[in-house]
Amino acid sequence: MDRLRLGIVGIGNIAPLNAQGYLDHPDCDVVALCEPREEKAVRVAEEWGVPKVYTDLDKLLADDGIDAVEILTPTHMHRDHVVAAAQAGKHISCQKPIANSVAEAREMVEAANKAGVVFRVSECALHYPPLIKARELIAGGAIGTPNMIRVKTLVGGHTNSTFGDSLEVEGYIWRFNELSPAGHLFDDVWHKYAAAIWLGDQRIRSVQAVVRQGPLFFEAPTAAFWEYERDDLLGLMEVTYAPNMFMRSEFFGADEFFEIQGSDGFIWVTRYTGQMLDLPPLVLYRADGSTTSFGDLDASWTSAMSGASKHFVDSMLAGTQPNMDADLAIQTLQLVFAVYEASNERRPVDPATIEGSVSPPWWPPYPSQG
């Protein structure tokens, strides 16, 4: 394969950020869009220079001029859309979270394996330059042996984001009702769970947590604690909501902070989706007390989104498995549900034991009407 011919399925709120990496890639042709809202599909196709528009997924999948699909539909549709794409012989990149349950995720993986097509979940955290650099530093021994990974997510009450102001309300309705198994910890904090597994490079074997109900679909405050396979490596997750706090951000009114403590020093990644702190995006503290600031790293969240798309193209052309692969996607989904189960049952939970889905007791906050 010299070029990748791609079809994009779904052009909702997040689609422009996912699509840009494909549109910019010199060896990728975005040849079709699939979206039931034909008027919007035609308009976006013109803006992006995409020659074909479909309103029916089966017709797009029957197009022999398409090698692979990027599936950006709501999570509850992923299983059916991925299975159909696999059966049509298309390689697949699918938006996170992988599915609404572990059982559905396994069906998707089985379909892709049976069809012999590539399957990955598009996870931008694995392509965020400061996190990539942090993982490189850890692997190079810059902080010795890691012993604690801490991730903090803070959601502010308001921001001045043009992107946020332009979001379609319809893209959120299904996130607030029974079409989703849970709320913010499932839909957004997935990114941070994935990063915690990826940075630790270890499976997680036990989770304890307290999850409280917040407004809208937020589940905050939340505190989660987990044990990796290696006895001397632990993880912490904090999620908080500050309704009266302004958050500087070009995207959502939230930001993240990652700390990886090791035997010889620590690493801070001081931002992700926002610009909460006036600090370099990555700071390394060494055993001798010296500090290195990586102020020149590209810390824009758009780079993470575009990087994930470009990586899929590069992997397809090179014949390698792109990340996140099915194993990491399922581990991440099991961790998401293990946090809920540990809080619901007030006991440690092994994520590997979860094969269905788990919801907090108050879910859904806004049941659909009929």
Sequence and secondary structure as in RCSB ss.txt:
>XXXX:A:sequence
MDRLRLGIVGIGNIAPLNAQGYLDHPDCDVVALCEPREEKAVRVAEEWGVPKVYTDLDKLLADDGIDAVEILTPT
HMHRDHVVAAAQAGKHISCQKPIANSVAEAREMVEAANKAGVVFRVSECALHYPPLIKARELIAGGAIGTPNMIR
VKTLVGGHTNSTFGDSLEVEGYIWRFNELSPAGHLFDDVWHKYAAAIWLGDQRIRSVQAVVRQGPLFFEAPTAAF
WEYERDDLLGLMEVTYAPNMFMRSEFFGADEFFEIQGSDGFIWVTRYTGQMLDLPPLVLYRADGSTTSFGDLDAS
WTSAMSGASKHFVDSMLAGTQPNMDADLAIQTLQLVFAVYEASNERRPVDPATIEGSVSPPWWPPYPSQG
>XXXX:A:secstr
  SEEEEEE  STTHHHHHHHHHH TTEEEEEEE S HHHHHHHHHHHT  EEESSHHHHHT TT  EEEE S G
GGHHHHHHHHHHTT EEEEESS  SSHHHHHHHHHHHHHHT  EEEE GGGG HHHHHHHHHHHTTTTSSEEEEE
EEEEEEEE   HHHHT  THHHHTTSSTTSSSSHHHHTTHHHHHHHHHHHTS EEEEEEEE   STT   SEEEE
EEESSTT EEEEEEEEEEEEE   SSSSEEEEEEEEESS EEEE  SSS  SSS SEEEE TTS EEE TTS   
HHHHHHHHHHHHHHHHHHT   SS HHHHHHHHHHHHHHHHHHHHTS B GGG  S    TT  SS    
